[in-house]
């Protein structure tokens, strides 16, 4: 599962759709506002979002690709700090800056 926080969606302007881009050569993933016409677009269902969890994306292929890029241990979850690039209205995450999160560690905190 990949999670886009409520704060990230707000930063992007509360888009109706988002697209996730994976750049294997730079080891980054990015979230950007999108349109329904984009084949890769994911609809953001704000009425179903939980305020402390954000948007959940359940894609085995996406998760597998991210884990394979970095050679991550499947026994762990990872948290990646994001950076907002205002000129392009995109949030990107450098996979090299991820840190392990134990399965029993609290993943969703207030304001996260």
C-alpha positions in Angstrom: 0.0 0.0 0.0 1.1 3.5 -0.8 -0.4 6.4 1.2 -0.8 10.0 0.1 -1.4 12.2 3.2 -4.2 14.7 3.5 -1.6 17.4 3.9 0.0 16.3 0.6 -3.4 16.5 -1.2 -4.0 20.0 0.3 -0.6 21.1 -0.8 -1.4 20.0 -4.4 -4.6 22.0 -4.3 -7.0 19.2 -3.4 -7.1 17.7 -6.9 -9.9 15.5 -8.1 -7.3 13.2 -9.7 -3.6 12.4 -9.0 -1.0 10.6 -11.0 1.9 8.7 -9.5 5.2 8.8 -11.4 8.1 6.4 -10.7 11.5 7.4 -11.9 13.8 4.4 -11.5 16.9 6.3 -12.7 16.6 9.0 -10.0 15.0 6.7 -7.4 12.1 9.0 -6.9 8.3 8.8 -6.9 6.1 11.8 -7.5 2.5 12.8 -7.0 1.0 15.4 -9.2 -2.5 16.7 -9.9 -4.1 15.1 -12.9 -7.2 14.9 -15.1 -9.8 12.2 -15.6 -8.5 11.9 -19.2 -5.1 10.8 -18.0 -5.0 7.0 -18.3 -2.8 6.8 -15.2 -5.0 9.1 -13.1 -6.4 8.0 -9.8 -9.6 9.6 -8.5 -9.3 11.1 -5.0 -12.5 10.2 -3.1 -12.4 12.9 -0.5 -15.7 11.7 1.1 -14.1 8.4 1.9 -10.7 9.7 3.2 -10.0 9.2 6.8 -8.5 12.4 8.2 -5.6 10.7 9.9 -4.7 8.4 7.0 -5.2 10.1 3.7 -5.6 8.3 0.4 -4.6 4.7 0.3 -3.4 3.1 -3.0 -3.5 -0.6 -3.0 -1.3 -1.7 -5.9 0.9 -4.7 -5.6 2.7 -3.8 -8.8 3.5 -0.3 -7.6 4.7 -1.5 -4.2 6.8 -4.3 -5.7 8.4 -1.8 -8.1 9.3 0.6 -5.3 10.7 -2.2 -3.1 12.7 -3.6 -6.1 14.2 -0.2 -7.0 15.7 0.1 -3.5 16.1 -3.6 -2.6 14.0 -3.0 0.5 13.2 -5.7 3.1 9.6 -6.9 2.8 9.5 -7.4 6.5 9.4 -3.7 7.0 7.3 -0.7 6.1 9.0 2.5 4.9 8.3 6.1 5.4 9.7 8.6 2.9 9.9 12.4 3.5 8.3 14.4 0.7 9.3 17.7 -0.9 7.0 20.1 -2.7 8.2 21.7 -5.9 5.9 24.7 -6.2 6.8 25.7 -9.8 5.6 22.3 -11.1 3.0 21.7 -8.4 4.4 18.3 -7.7 5.4 16.4 -4.5 8.4 14.1 -4.9 9.9 11.5 -2.6 13.5 10.5 -2.7 13.5 6.7 -2.1 17.1 6.9 -0.9 15.9 8.9 2.1 13.4 6.4 3.3 13.6 4.9 6.8 12.2 1.6 8.1 9.1 1.6 10.3 8.5 -1.5 12.4 5.1 -3.2 11.8 4.1 -2.5 15.4 5.2 1.1 15.3 2.4 3.7 15.1 2.2 4.7 11.5 -0.5 7.3 11.5 0.0 10.2 13.9 -2.0 13.4 14.2 -0.8 15.9 11.6 1.0 13.2 9.6 
